[in-house]
Every structure is written in structure tokens, then in C-alpha cells.
């Protein structure tokens, strides 16, 4: 069973949700890149500080680390056992983001930096739409070039994510059964 799982994908792809589920299922701590990236009030940390904090987190023995931030992806992948790319459609991601904005409007999500309340931002929506043209291409290239020792999963639909989680559940149950024997 992997002990260091890295999850990438566009905004609204389900990275945080999958990270929480895997963390709970495998009893692994969950690290959200947004809690490293953002300081209170939506102030971005310096790239040096982001790199330092990311390295500290990734150097731990076990984790589920979700988020993109291209400047730190190679280091996280060097420490990971598994790399998951959530390649979910733009329409589904936009729907999830709108739902998230409504649900958390004016409040900070659990996977976000402190005092970064959810808000509607047209620039963010444009960035989400443009991800298919640029961020997705970079993520696909990153997956292709990531170390071969990594277990790689490219999940394109929610049903593929569900099937992946079911396989982890079965494997976890099997290990527990084998351990009791």
C-alpha cells in the first residue's frame, strides 16, 4: 500500500475530497498545497517559502499531498509512491466550483489557507476554463515524465475515482484479513 500519495488536477477536480478519503482510509496525514501557498487574506507566500514548507511536508514519512503548484511538483513526486491525476471535464469542475462558492461563501474551506474566505472571482473562473488548454497539457507531460517507479493513475471520470477508491478499500480489507491470520 502506498505511503506517500500525490494528487494533481485542475481546480474543482476533487483533489481535496480524494485526499481526505484516502487519508482516512489509509490512516495517512493529508497535506493541502493551498494551506502552504496562501497566507491569511489571500496573500501568496514567497516562492522560496512555499518551496521550503513543501519540502518540510514532503520529507515526512507518509502523506497524501494534494495540489498542483508546478514549482514544487517534481520534489513531491520524488518523495511519492503514487501519483494520481484527476483529469475531470471543465463543465463538471465548474459546476463543483460554483457549488463550493455557494456552500462556503464568506467562509474558509477546511483545505484552504487560514482566513482565505471563499468568494466569486471572474479571473479564477477564467483560469479554470483555460486549464484545459495549458494546465492539463503540463499535467499530462508531468505524468508522462514522472519517475517510472511511481504507481500512476490517470482518472478521468467520477466513476473511475469511485472504482479506484473501491480497489483501495478491497486491498485494505484484504491486508487486515491477512494480518489477522
C-alpha positions as CSV (number, residue, x, y, z in Angstrom):
1,X,0.0,0.0,0.0
2,X,1.5,3.4,-0.9
3,X,2.6,5.6,2.0
4,X,3.1,8.9,0.0
5,X,0.3,9.7,-2.5
6,X,0.5,12.8,-4.6
7,X,-2.7,14.1,-6.2
8,X,-2.8,16.7,-9.0
9,X,-5.6,18.1,-11.2
10,X,-7.5,21.2,-12.1
11,X,-9.4,23.3,-9.6
12,X,-12.7,21.5,-8.7
13,X,-11.4,18.1,-9.9
14,X,-11.9,16.6,-6.5
15,X,-8.3,16.6,-5.2
16,X,-9.1,17.6,-1.7
17,X,-12.1,15.2,-1.4
18,X,-10.0,12.3,-2.7
19,X,-7.1,13.3,-0.4
20,X,-9.4,13.3,2.6
21,X,-10.9,9.9,1.7
22,X,-7.5,8.3,1.1
23,X,-6.1,9.8,4.2
24,X,-9.0,8.4,6.3
25,X,-8.9,5.0,4.6
26,X,-5.2,4.5,4.9
27,X,-4.6,6.5,8.1
28,X,-2.3,9.0,6.4
29,X,-2.0,12.7,7.1
30,X,-3.4,14.9,4.4
31,X,-1.5,18.0,3.2
32,X,-3.2,20.6,1.0
33,X,-0.9,22.8,-1.1
34,X,-3.3,25.7,-0.6
35,X,-2.6,25.8,3.1
36,X,1.1,26.2,2.2
37,X,0.6,28.6,-0.7
38,X,-1.8,31.1,0.8
39,X,-1.3,33.3,3.9
40,X,-4.3,35.0,5.6
41,X,-6.3,37.3,3.4
42,X,-5.3,35.6,0.1
43,X,-1.7,36.7,0.3
44,X,0.7,34.4,-1.6
45,X,3.8,33.3,0.2
46,X,7.2,33.9,-1.5
47,X,8.3,31.1,-3.8
48,X,11.2,30.3,-1.5
49,X,8.9,29.9,1.5
50,X,6.5,27.8,-0.5
51,X,9.4,25.5,-1.6
52,X,10.7,25.3,2.0
53,X,7.3,24.5,3.6
54,X,6.5,22.0,0.8
55,X,9.9,20.2,1.3
56,X,9.3,20.0,5.0
57,X,5.9,18.5,4.5
58,X,7.0,16.1,1.7
59,X,10.0,14.9,3.7
60,X,7.7,13.3,6.3
61,X,7.4,9.5,6.3
62,X,3.9,9.3,5.0
63,X,1.2,11.5,3.5
64,X,-1.5,12.3,0.9
65,X,-0.4,15.6,-0.7
66,X,-2.9,17.3,-2.9
67,X,-2.5,20.3,-5.2
68,X,-0.6,21.5,-8.1
69,X,1.9,24.4,-7.7
70,X,4.2,23.4,-10.5
71,X,7.4,24.7,-8.8
72,X,7.1,22.0,-6.1
73,X,5.7,19.1,-8.1
74,X,9.0,17.5,-9.0
75,X,10.1,17.4,-5.4
76,X,6.9,15.9,-4.2
77,X,6.9,13.3,-7.0
78,X,10.5,12.4,-5.9
79,X,9.2,11.5,-2.5
80,X,5.9,9.9,-3.6
81,X,5.0,6.2,-4.1
82,X,1.8,7.0,-6.1
83,X,0.8,9.9,-8.5
84,X,-2.8,10.5,-9.3
85,X,-4.0,12.9,-12.0
86,X,-7.7,13.8,-11.7
87,X,-8.5,14.8,-15.3
88,X,-12.1,15.8,-14.9
89,X,-14.1,17.7,-17.5
90,X,-14.2,21.5,-17.4
91,X,-18.0,21.5,-17.1
92,X,-18.0,19.2,-14.1
93,X,-15.2,21.2,-12.4
94,X,-17.0,24.5,-13.0
95,X,-20.2,23.0,-11.5
96,X,-18.3,21.8,-8.5
97,X,-16.6,25.2,-8.1
98,X,-19.9,27.1,-8.3
99,X,-21.4,24.7,-5.7
100,X,-18.3,25.2,-3.5
101,X,-18.6,29.0,-3.7
102,X,-22.2,28.9,-2.7
103,X,-21.6,26.4,0.1
104,X,-18.6,28.2,1.6
105,X,-19.2,31.8,0.5
106,X,-17.5,34.2,3.0
107,X,-16.0,31.3,5.0
108,X,-12.7,29.5,4.7
109,X,-12.8,25.9,3.4
110,X,-11.0,23.3,5.5
111,X,-8.5,22.7,2.7
112,X,-7.6,26.3,2.3
113,X,-5.1,28.7,4.0
114,X,-6.3,30.4,7.1
115,X,-8.5,33.4,6.7
116,X,-9.0,32.9,2.9
117,X,-12.8,33.1,2.6
118,X,-14.5,31.6,-0.4
119,X,-15.5,34.2,-2.9
120,X,-16.6,34.6,-6.5
121,X,-13.8,35.7,-8.8
122,X,-14.1,36.0,-12.6
123,X,-10.3,35.7,-13.0
124,X,-10.4,32.4,-11.2
125,X,-13.3,31.1,-13.3
126,X,-11.3,32.1,-16.5
127,X,-8.3,30.3,-15.1
128,X,-10.4,27.2,-14.5
129,X,-11.7,27.3,-18.1
130,X,-8.2,27.9,-19.5
131,X,-6.8,24.9,-17.6
132,X,-7.8,22.5,-20.4
133,X,-5.6,24.4,-22.8
134,X,-2.5,24.8,-20.6
135,X,-2.5,23.3,-17.1
136,X,-3.9,20.0,-18.4
137,X,-1.2,19.7,-21.0
138,X,1.5,20.4,-18.4
139,X,-0.1,17.8,-16.0
140,X,-0.1,15.2,-18.8
141,X,3.5,15.9,-19.6
142,X,4.4,15.7,-15.9
143,X,2.6,12.3,-15.6
144,X,4.5,11.0,-18.6
145,X,7.9,12.2,-17.3
146,X,7.4,11.3,-13.7
147,X,9.7,8.6,-12.3
148,X,8.7,5.1,-13.6
149,X,8.9,3.7,-10.0
150,X,5.7,5.7,-9.2
151,X,2.3,3.9,-9.3
152,X,0.4,6.3,-11.7
153,X,-3.3,6.7,-12.0
154,X,-5.0,8.9,-14.6
155,X,-8.6,9.2,-13.6
156,X,-11.0,11.0,-16.0
157,X,-14.5,10.4,-14.6
158,X,-16.0,10.3,-11.1
159,X,-16.8,6.7,-11.7
160,X,-13.1,6.0,-12.2
161,X,-12.3,7.7,-9.0
162,X,-15.0,5.6,-7.2
163,X,-13.6,2.4,-8.7
164,X,-10.1,3.4,-7.6
165,X,-11.3,4.0,-4.1
166,X,-13.2,0.7,-4.1
167,X,-10.0,-1.1,-5.1
168,X,-8.1,0.6,-2.2
169,X,-10.9,-0.4,0.2
170,X,-10.7,-4.0,-1.0
171,X,-6.9,-4.1,-0.8
172,X,-7.0,-2.6,2.7
173,X,-9.6,-5.1,3.9
174,X,-7.6,-7.9,2.4
175,X,-4.5,-6.8,4.2
176,X,-6.4,-6.6,7.5
177,X,-7.8,-10.1,7.0
178,X,-4.3,-11.4,6.1
179,X,-2.8,-9.7,9.2
180,X,-5.4,-11.4,11.5
181,X,-4.4,-14.9,10.2
